[in-house]
Amino acid sequence: MKKKKLWILLIVVLFVCSLTSVLFNYKNIKRNIEIAKEEQVEKEEAKEVQPLSLNKNINVLVLCVGAGTSAMFANAVKEGAEIENLPIDATASAYGSHYDILKDYDIVVLSPQVQSHLEEVQQDASKYGTKVVATKGAQYIKLTRDPKGAVEFICEQVKEG
């Protein structure tokens, strides 16, 4: 009988310990989720507070294979610049027709279709101090549909130098 009571007591103690551990972990998880939410809100607020700004006019050249999607990207940049009241102009062109005009641009954005030419375009653009950036497929498509995002992308690239 004594052994049975000891076993029951042991089981109860283990159950209480397990329950305490679960509750403690739950509280920690809940606290971590709340902290993560607060950090996300702070990041979003910080992003909203910082207006886009540039200290000079920026000319953007967007290159793709046939100037179709680059026109969409360039239009998104122009629209975003107008909305944000920023001195940015963008032009679309097909890869291969850019050699003589690189000197007129501050930044060249390569579509995913021509990103394999990144090093070559960088080499040509370096003569004029023009920055060249390649984009990835989903990123590029998203930016063609998001004028504010497109102009933010350009501003980030310009600020990174």
Secondary structure as UniProt FT lines:
FT   HELIX           2..49
FT   STRAND          58..64
FT   HELIX           68..84
FT   STRAND          88..94
FT   TURN            95..96
FT   TURN            99..101
FT   HELIX           102..104
FT   STRAND          107..110
FT   HELIX           112..117
FT   HELIX           118..126
FT   TURN            127..129
FT   STRAND          131..134
FT   HELIX           137..144
FT   HELIX           147..160
//
